[in-house]
Structure formats: structure tokens, C-alpha cells
Amino acid sequence: MRLRFTKMHGAGNDFVVLDATGAPLALSREQIRRLGDRRFGVGADQILVIERSTTPGVDFRYRIFNNTGDEVEQCGNGSRCFVRYVVDHGLTDKTTIRVETVNNLLELSLAADGRVRVDMNRPVFDLARVPFDASGLTPRLVNGFELWPLADAGVEVAVLSMGNPHAVMRVADVDAAPVAAVGPRVESHARFPRRVNAGFLQVLSRSEVKLRVYERDAGETLACGTGACAAVVAGIRLGWLDRRVEVHARGGDLLIEWPDDSASVLMTGPAVTVFEGEIEL
Ligand SMILES: N[C@@H](CCC[C@H](N)C(=O)O)C(=O)O
């Protein structure tokens, strides 16, 4: 099978984007892994498959696969690349686009400066929906928000979902943080039955942070959009941050806003096409 693809990135978090709007595309787990493989395939953190939606009022559906082949619920940087793709390929002339993922409905728009702004919906704190098993654990309350001690991983985490699961840890110096050692231990911690994305947050000021994320399946990526949203929301709830925060990831910057506790989280950032090509799968 010969497949056309577009390679894109959002702040260095990279994607293989596949267009299934004209004809259905059924890929095996092995084929998805090949696409994501940096030596034997194209190479990407995630593979995005764009389809037309059959839901009234919704323009597209997009499916997200980690480069291990697992389908996941949400991808912030990928959602911005999705918009760039459908606009650049003439699949829509709308400037505000509604797209459904496996468990969410997002509204996205192109900003005048070429960046993309995404309504990432409201964060979820219900532990059962993250999911996180807190049985027998006592949280440390900071401003009424819980920090959960994961004794066997040696860390304390804020737990929430942005459609996908996140555990956020505050560190003094993110460049010195033991992301490669602690990230996998948190990612696969038994209290997260679907595993988790592990964020390492350094607060620079009330409106500026540095962030590294060890992503579920993909390992440390150069940026994680949902991770940035989760880290800022946790930082606001814990009283460390204001409601509009510049997030510096290793691959670029994202602006995250959470206007109030009942509002959606807004993410603004870049979406870039790197190249297009064909691969024999
Ligand atoms: N890179 C993403 C998140 C991709 C999915 C994540 N690895 C998961 O398994 O939940 C982003 O920008 O949000």
C-alpha cells in the first residue's frame, strides 16, 4: 500500500498527518508503528488521521495514535496541526472549525499571525475520570487542591485530565530535572490504570513557566499541548500562577489561558508543515 503523508510539528512535537477525508483508511498497529518509526519509517511522536465528521454541526473528526500504535483521546499540538492541514489543503474555507476526537469536541481558529488558537474544553478533576486510583492515599491540600504523594516514585503530583491523563510535578530547575528516570516511573505507576503523561513544571514567575513532559508511550517530547494546559491549570489551582501563562517548552512556546474555574482552557501556538511525501507500507 502506497500512502501519502504530511509531516508537521507544533513546537517540535511532531506528527505524520494522514488525510482520510476522501476514502476510509484502516491501518494496522504495525503500519502505524512503521509511520512513527524514526529509522524504518517517517518518524513522529503521534500519527493523526483526519476524517469528515458525520455529527451535525461538526466539520471533521481526527484520530490520534501514539507512535506505539495506541489510539489516545487528545493531543493539543496535534489539534493545531490538524487545522493548519485542513486550511492549507483546501478542505474547508472556515476560519473557525469544529472537530471531534474520540472523547471530545474542540473548536479551533486561525489567528492573524498564523498561530492557531484552540478551545481545549474544561479540565477534569474527577479522579475516576482521569483515571487515578487514590484509595488509601491522603493528599496534601494546597489552596484546597490536592497534591498526591507517589511514595514509590518519590514525587508528589497534581492529577487531572485534559481529555487525556496528566500528572504534574513542580521542580526547581526543569533542565536538571530527572525526566528520563522519573518520567517512566510516573507514566506506568499502578495508580494510573491507563498510564499517564508526566509533566515537570518550573515556575519562573506568575505568568511564565518552563515545562518538560514525559508523554505516555512517546517518551519525552519537545512540547506537549495538553501537558501545557494541565500544568498551567494545576499551577493556577495551587495558587502559583495567574490566568494567562507563557509556557516555554524545549521546542517552542505556547500561550495558555484559563479565564476562570468554570471556563475552557485556551491554547495558542504554532503549527508548521515540514514536508510531504509517500511511503510504501
Ligand atoms: N503530544 C500531545 C499529547 C499526545 C498524547 C499523549 N502522549 C497521551 O498518550 O495522552 C499534546 O500535544 O497534547
Ligand as a Chemical Component Dictionary entry (heavy atoms), coordinates in Angstrom:
data_LIG
# 
_chem_comp.id                   LIG 
_chem_comp.type                 NON-POLYMER 
_chem_comp.pdbx_formal_charge   0 
_chem_comp.three_letter_code    LIG 
# 
loop_
_chem_comp_atom.comp_id 
_chem_comp_atom.atom_id 
_chem_comp_atom.alt_atom_id 
_chem_comp_atom.type_symbol 
_chem_comp_atom.charge 
_chem_comp_atom.model_Cartn_x 
_chem_comp_atom.model_Cartn_y 
_chem_comp_atom.model_Cartn_z 
_chem_comp_atom.pdbx_ordinal 
LIG N1 N1 N 0 1.605  15.495 22.265 1  
LIG C1 C1 C 0 0.321  15.612 22.761 2  
LIG C2 C2 C 0 -0.296 14.508 23.537 3  
LIG C3 C3 C 0 -0.308 13.179 22.771 4  
LIG C4 C4 C 0 -0.985 12.055 23.505 5  
LIG C5 C5 C 0 -0.281 11.643 24.768 6  
LIG N2 N2 N 0 1.009  11.064 24.526 7  
LIG C6 C6 C 0 -1.165 10.626 25.515 8  
LIG O1 O1 O 0 -0.867 9.435  25.454 9  
LIG O2 O2 O 0 -2.131 11.047 26.137 10 
LIG C7 C7 C 0 -0.179 17.007 23.043 11 
LIG O3 O3 O 0 0.331  17.937 22.409 12 
LIG O4 O4 O 0 -1.117 17.168 23.816 13 
# 
loop_
_chem_comp_bond.comp_id 
_chem_comp_bond.atom_id_1 
_chem_comp_bond.atom_id_2 
_chem_comp_bond.value_order 
_chem_comp_bond.pdbx_ordinal 
LIG N1 C1 SING 1  
LIG C1 C2 SING 2  
LIG C1 C7 SING 3  
LIG C2 C3 SING 4  
LIG C3 C4 SING 5  
LIG C4 C5 SING 6  
LIG C5 N2 SING 7  
LIG C5 C6 SING 8  
LIG C6 O1 DOUB 9  
LIG C6 O2 SING 10 
LIG C7 O3 DOUB 11 
LIG C7 O4 SING 12 
# 
